[in-house]
């Protein structure tokens, strides 16, 4: 299921790391920092994104570049060479201290310990290393114990021993944040990073009691379907709610919005519409929804 998780969650991960990089950097580096910000660095000949590289000022006064990559592919072999490419280019271009880390999602990265070398005749001639964090192997309790609510948006990607209790604790702690906008952003990211249908349904169950979850756009759509769907014209209500959910989550262009609206308008079977509503809320990507709906993929 996580084969496409990077593409499906890329927007949320990038936004999350951009908005809360100070706490994230201190967690990764395991030391206090004075400041952290996006670097604006671009490496035009690679796929590296500028918002994956951050300028960090340590409490010691040292400045370094923090380079973060997310990876959901199952093979670690290709990743080590990508990291060597990225790290060597960043080092050559910026001439600054560099700290690189790979956050593996799901079952990706097995066997990658983050330390590699190339052998010569008698000894190795090239060494490189980076930190490896396998979120799926990181106990959720580890994040909860840090007392940093800003890190808890990642909890759905971690190892959950007692999912309902641990997710409830994470939501409760995020709700203690003083800044209402931060609460909303952190909860929205948490919901959208949940990797399984079962976990997403848990969040849905809380929507009637959790004040800030109630106000998330996705939760509003769920409530709308439950309430308005009881009235006459349920098919039309469901069709529009499905379309609203797809627009909110995936932001299709006008041509694609028109196509989706037209195709949904042809479906009158309530069982099918309910299935598509669930898919609109829980699909990892628009392509996943189109496959479930058996709509033609956009060209």
Protein Blocks (a to p, Z undefined) as FASTA:
>chain_A
ZZmmmmmmmmmmmmmmmmmmmmmmmmmnopacfbdcdehiacfkbcbdfklpccdddfko
pacdddddddfbfbfklmmmmmmmmmmmmmmmnopacddddddehjehihiaoiacdddf
kbcfbdcddddddfklmcfklmmmnopaklmmmmmmmccfblmlmmmmmmmmmmmpmblk
lmmmmmmmmmmmpmbfklmmmmmmmmmmmmklmmpmklmmmmmmmmmmmmghklmmmmmm
mmmmmmmmnopafklmmmmmmmmmmpmbfklmmmmmmmmmmpmbfklmmmmnopacdZZ
